Amino acid sequence: MMLGALTNHESPKRILDAGAGCGVLGLMMAQRFQNAQVTCIELDEKAANECYKNVESSPFRERINVIQGDILVSLASEYDLIISNPPYYFTDNSSSQGNSLQKHSTAEDFSAWIGACYSLLSTHGTYWMIYPSNQEHAIAELTNAHKFYETTRHVLLNQHQQAVRIISAYTKQASPRIETNFSLRNQDGTYSDSYLELTKEFHAKTPLR
């Protein structure tokens, strides 16, 4: 939810939710950017079917297209905004096939993913991604290799003020990077006021089953 809430773009016309899963991020994008057409692409057939059902039961169904397919081969359009929560653990040791699809990737596969997002991004578009903080160096190497420039970084902190996730925005043009820290929880483990304020529009309104 933090990725969808923090993602920013002035006026995107075409948005891609890459690796859409059940469609949460795509629905959030349709809610936030009311003049945009959203494409959700998901490789896993079961997840893509769930995404389709969620979209069809939402008030945004006329502006969201769901594709069950591979981002590496199934798309040809350019997008002003791409958003993704991609497979991010660079290992072949996963507990199940489903878990492998959702969270595990080899460095080569992830490099191909980043390359596809670069190719699908318009010249002045922005690519937003969330990943574990302990993967930041590997992510930086791969995005740099594909000529992405990180322009925004939000470091998400737990109740102990330790970094747990990073949300980064990338463009094809270099510019000074903006970095912020964002506390998700209070010391007692409850959600912080800043988190609740940022996501308040989505807790009740995002139409998911």
C-alpha positions as CSV (number, residue, x, y, z in Angstrom):
1,M,0.0,0.0,0.0
2,M,2.9,2.4,0.7
3,L,4.2,2.1,-2.8
4,G,0.8,3.0,-4.3
5,A,0.4,5.9,-1.9
6,L,3.9,7.4,-2.4
7,T,4.1,6.9,-6.1
8,N,4.0,10.4,-7.8
9,H,3.7,11.7,-11.3
10,E,2.3,15.0,-12.6
11,S,-0.2,13.7,-15.1
12,P,0.3,10.1,-16.4
13,K,-1.9,9.0,-19.3
14,R,-0.8,5.4,-19.4
15,I,0.2,3.5,-16.3
16,L,1.6,-0.1,-16.1
17,D,1.3,-2.2,-13.0
18,A,4.1,-4.7,-13.7
19,G,3.6,-8.0,-11.9
20,A,0.2,-7.0,-10.7
21,G,-0.7,-9.9,-8.5
22,C,-4.3,-9.5,-7.3
23,G,-4.3,-5.9,-8.7
24,V,-4.0,-3.7,-5.6
25,L,-1.5,-1.3,-7.0
26,G,-3.3,-1.0,-10.4
27,L,-6.5,-0.2,-8.5
28,M,-4.8,2.4,-6.4
29,M,-3.3,4.0,-9.5
30,A,-6.7,4.2,-11.2
31,Q,-8.1,5.8,-8.0
32,R,-5.3,8.4,-7.7
33,F,-4.9,9.3,-11.4
34,Q,-8.4,9.6,-12.8
35,N,-7.4,10.5,-16.3
36,A,-5.1,7.6,-16.8
37,Q,-5.5,4.2,-18.5
38,V,-4.0,1.4,-16.4
39,T,-2.6,-1.9,-17.6
40,C,-2.1,-4.7,-15.1
41,I,0.1,-7.5,-16.3
42,E,0.6,-10.7,-14.3
43,L,2.4,-13.9,-15.3
44,D,0.7,-16.3,-12.9
45,E,-2.7,-17.4,-14.2
46,K,-4.4,-17.8,-10.8
47,A,-3.3,-14.3,-9.7
48,A,-4.2,-12.8,-13.0
49,N,-7.7,-14.2,-12.7
50,E,-8.0,-12.8,-9.3
51,C,-6.8,-9.4,-10.6
52,Y,-9.4,-9.5,-13.3
53,K,-12.2,-10.3,-10.8
54,N,-11.1,-7.5,-8.5
55,V,-11.0,-5.0,-11.4
56,E,-14.4,-6.1,-12.7
57,S,-15.9,-5.5,-9.3
58,S,-14.4,-2.0,-9.0
59,P,-15.6,1.4,-10.2
60,F,-12.5,1.7,-12.3
61,R,-13.0,-1.3,-14.6
62,E,-13.5,0.9,-17.7
63,R,-10.0,2.3,-17.3
64,I,-8.1,-0.9,-16.4
65,N,-6.9,-3.7,-18.7
66,V,-5.7,-7.0,-17.2
67,I,-3.2,-9.1,-19.2
68,Q,-2.1,-12.6,-18.2
69,G,1.3,-12.7,-19.7
70,D,5.1,-12.1,-19.4
71,I,6.3,-8.5,-19.2
72,L,9.3,-9.5,-21.3
73,V,7.2,-10.5,-24.4
74,S,3.6,-9.4,-24.0
75,L,3.7,-5.6,-24.2
76,A,4.7,-3.1,-26.9
77,S,3.3,0.2,-25.7
78,E,5.1,3.0,-23.8
79,Y,4.0,4.1,-20.4
80,D,4.3,7.4,-18.5
81,L,4.3,5.6,-15.2
82,I,5.4,2.0,-14.3
83,I,4.9,0.7,-10.8
84,S,6.0,-2.7,-9.5
85,N,6.6,-4.9,-6.5
86,P,8.8,-7.4,-8.3
87,P,10.4,-10.7,-7.5
88,Y,13.4,-9.5,-5.5
89,Y,15.3,-12.3,-3.7
90,F,18.2,-13.4,-5.9
91,T,18.1,-17.1,-5.1
92,D,16.8,-20.4,-6.6
93,N,15.9,-21.7,-3.1
94,S,12.2,-21.0,-2.7
95,S,9.7,-22.9,-0.6
96,S,7.1,-23.4,-3.4
97,Q,6.5,-22.6,-7.1
98,G,4.1,-19.8,-6.1
99,N,6.5,-18.3,-3.7
100,S,9.2,-18.5,-6.3
101,L,7.1,-16.5,-8.8
102,Q,6.2,-13.9,-6.2
103,K,9.4,-13.3,-4.3
104,H,12.4,-15.1,-5.9
105,S,14.4,-14.3,-9.0
106,T,17.9,-14.9,-10.3
107,A,20.0,-11.8,-10.9
108,E,19.8,-12.5,-14.6
109,D,16.0,-12.7,-14.6
110,F,15.7,-9.5,-12.5
111,S,18.1,-7.8,-14.9
112,A,15.8,-8.7,-17.8
113,W,12.8,-7.4,-15.8
114,I,14.5,-4.0,-15.2
115,G,15.5,-3.9,-18.9
116,A,11.9,-4.5,-19.9
117,C,10.7,-1.7,-17.7
118,Y,13.2,0.6,-19.1
119,S,12.2,-0.2,-22.7
120,L,8.5,0.2,-21.8
121,L,9.0,3.5,-20.1
122,S,8.4,6.7,-22.1
123,T,11.3,9.2,-22.5
124,H,10.1,11.4,-19.6
125,G,8.3,8.6,-17.6
126,T,9.0,7.4,-14.1
127,Y,9.5,3.8,-12.8
128,W,8.6,3.2,-9.2
129,M,9.6,0.1,-7.3
130,I,9.6,-1.3,-3.8
131,Y,12.3,-3.7,-2.5
132,P,13.8,-4.9,0.8
133,S,16.5,-2.7,2.2
134,N,19.0,-5.5,2.4
135,Q,18.8,-5.8,-1.4
136,E,19.6,-2.2,-2.1
137,H,23.2,-2.7,-3.4
138,A,22.1,-5.5,-5.8
139,I,19.2,-3.3,-7.0
140,A,21.5,-0.3,-7.5
141,E,23.9,-2.3,-9.7
142,L,21.1,-3.6,-11.9
143,T,19.3,-0.3,-12.3
144,N,22.6,1.5,-13.0
145,A,23.5,-1.1,-15.6
146,H,20.3,-0.3,-17.5
147,K,20.9,3.4,-17.4
148,F,18.2,4.2,-14.8
149,Y,18.7,7.2,-12.6
150,E,17.3,7.1,-9.1
151,T,15.5,10.4,-8.4
152,T,13.5,9.7,-5.3
153,R,14.1,7.3,-2.4
154,H,11.7,6.7,0.5
155,V,13.3,4.5,3.3
156,L,10.6,2.8,5.3
157,L,11.4,2.2,8.9
158,N,9.9,-0.2,11.5
159,Q,9.1,0.5,15.1
160,H,12.8,0.2,16.0
161,Q,13.7,2.8,13.4
162,Q,15.4,0.2,11.2
163,A,15.1,0.2,7.5
164,V,12.9,-2.6,6.2
165,R,11.9,-1.5,2.7
166,I,12.9,1.1,0.1
167,I,10.6,2.7,-2.4
168,S,12.6,4.2,-5.3
169,A,11.7,6.2,-8.4
170,Y,13.8,6.0,-11.5
171,T,13.9,8.1,-14.7
172,K,15.9,8.1,-17.9
173,Q,17.4,11.5,-17.1
174,A,19.8,12.3,-14.3
175,S,18.7,14.7,-11.6
176,P,19.4,15.3,-7.9
177,R,18.0,12.5,-5.7
178,I,15.5,13.3,-3.0
179,E,15.6,11.0,0.0
180,T,13.2,10.7,3.0
181,N,12.7,8.4,5.9
182,F,9.2,7.2,6.7
183,S,8.3,5.5,10.0
184,L,5.6,2.9,9.5
185,R,4.9,2.1,13.1
186,N,5.1,3.5,16.6
187,Q,7.3,2.0,19.3
188,D,4.4,-0.1,20.5
189,G,3.9,-1.6,17.1
190,T,0.8,0.3,16.1
191,Y,0.7,2.1,12.8
192,S,2.1,5.6,12.9
193,D,-0.1,8.7,12.4
194,S,1.9,9.5,9.2
195,Y,1.2,6.1,7.8
196,L,-2.5,6.2,8.6
197,E,-2.8,9.7,7.1
198,L,-1.0,8.8,3.9
199,T,-3.1,5.7,3.3
200,K,-6.4,6.8,4.6
201,E,-8.0,7.1,1.2
202,F,-7.3,3.5,0.4
203,H,-8.2,1.4,3.5
204,A,-11.9,1.7,2.8
205,K,-12.1,2.6,-0.8
206,T,-9.8,0.2,-2.6
207,P,-12.4,-2.3,-3.8
208,L,-10.7,-5.7,-3.1
209,R,-12.2,-8.9,-1.9
